[in-house]
Each structure stands twice: as C-alpha cells, then as structure tokens.
Amino acid sequence: MIICIRYEIYKKINEVSFLFLVLESEIIVGGLLEMKRAKIGY
C-alpha cells in the first residue's frame, strides 16, 4: 500500500518535472530564435 502511494507521488513529480523541462526547452529555443531574428533584422 505504502509502495503504491509512493509510486503515485513519484509519477506525479516526474510528470511535473517533465512539464518544466519542456517549458524550459521551449523558452530556450524561443530565446535563440529571437536572438537570430534580431541579428538578421526581421
């Protein structure tokens, strides 16, 4: 029972951290694109 609950919590933490990773990478990619655009002068 305790193992089950721990697994559920672990799964939730993993999902949240995965979402944060995706958001972070999107922000980084977006920032790089903005920098490229600024250099080219769109």
CORSUL-V802316 format. One record per residue. N is the residue number from 1. RES is the residue in one small letter. PHI is phi in degrees with one decimal (NA if undefined). OMEGA is omega in degrees with one decimal (999 if undefined). D_FIRST is the distance of its C-alpha to the first C-alpha in whole Angstrom. Layout:
BEGIN
n=N res=RES phi=PHI omega=OMEGA d_first=D_FIRST
n=N res=RES phi=PHI omega=OMEGA d_first=D_FIRST
END
This chain:
BEGIN
n=1 res=m phi=NA omega=-179.7 d_first=0
n=2 res=i phi=-62.6 omega=-180.0 d_first=4
n=3 res=i phi=-60.8 omega=180.0 d_first=5
n=4 res=c phi=-59.9 omega=-178.7 d_first=5
n=5 res=i phi=-62.8 omega=179.1 d_first=6
n=6 res=r phi=-59.0 omega=-179.2 d_first=9
n=7 res=y phi=-62.4 omega=179.0 d_first=10
n=8 res=e phi=-61.7 omega=179.6 d_first=11
n=9 res=i phi=-62.7 omega=-179.5 d_first=13
n=10 res=y phi=-60.1 omega=179.2 d_first=14
n=11 res=k phi=-62.0 omega=-179.9 d_first=15
n=12 res=k phi=-61.6 omega=-179.8 d_first=17
n=13 res=i phi=-61.3 omega=179.5 d_first=19
n=14 res=n phi=-61.4 omega=179.7 d_first=20
n=15 res=e phi=-61.3 omega=-178.5 d_first=21
n=16 res=v phi=-64.1 omega=-178.4 d_first=23
n=17 res=s phi=-65.1 omega=177.3 d_first=25
n=18 res=f phi=-66.3 omega=177.9 d_first=26
n=19 res=l phi=-60.4 omega=179.3 d_first=27
n=20 res=f phi=-63.1 omega=178.3 d_first=29
n=21 res=l phi=-60.8 omega=-179.7 d_first=30
n=22 res=v phi=-61.8 omega=179.7 d_first=32
n=23 res=l phi=-60.1 omega=-178.4 d_first=33
n=24 res=e phi=-60.6 omega=-178.1 d_first=35
n=25 res=s phi=-65.2 omega=178.1 d_first=36
n=26 res=e phi=-65.4 omega=179.4 d_first=38
n=27 res=i phi=-64.3 omega=-179.1 d_first=39
n=28 res=i phi=-62.7 omega=-179.2 d_first=41
n=29 res=v phi=-62.1 omega=178.9 d_first=42
n=30 res=g phi=-60.3 omega=179.6 d_first=44
n=31 res=g phi=-63.6 omega=179.2 d_first=45
n=32 res=l phi=-63.6 omega=179.5 d_first=47
n=33 res=l phi=-63.7 omega=178.8 d_first=48
n=34 res=e phi=-61.8 omega=179.8 d_first=50
n=35 res=m phi=-62.6 omega=178.8 d_first=51
n=36 res=k phi=-61.0 omega=-179.0 d_first=53
n=37 res=r phi=-61.2 omega=-179.6 d_first=54
n=38 res=a phi=-64.3 omega=-179.2 d_first=56
n=39 res=k phi=-67.9 omega=-178.7 d_first=57
n=40 res=i phi=-70.0 omega=177.7 d_first=59
n=41 res=g phi=94.5 omega=178.4 d_first=60
n=42 res=y phi=-72.4 omega=999 d_first=58
END
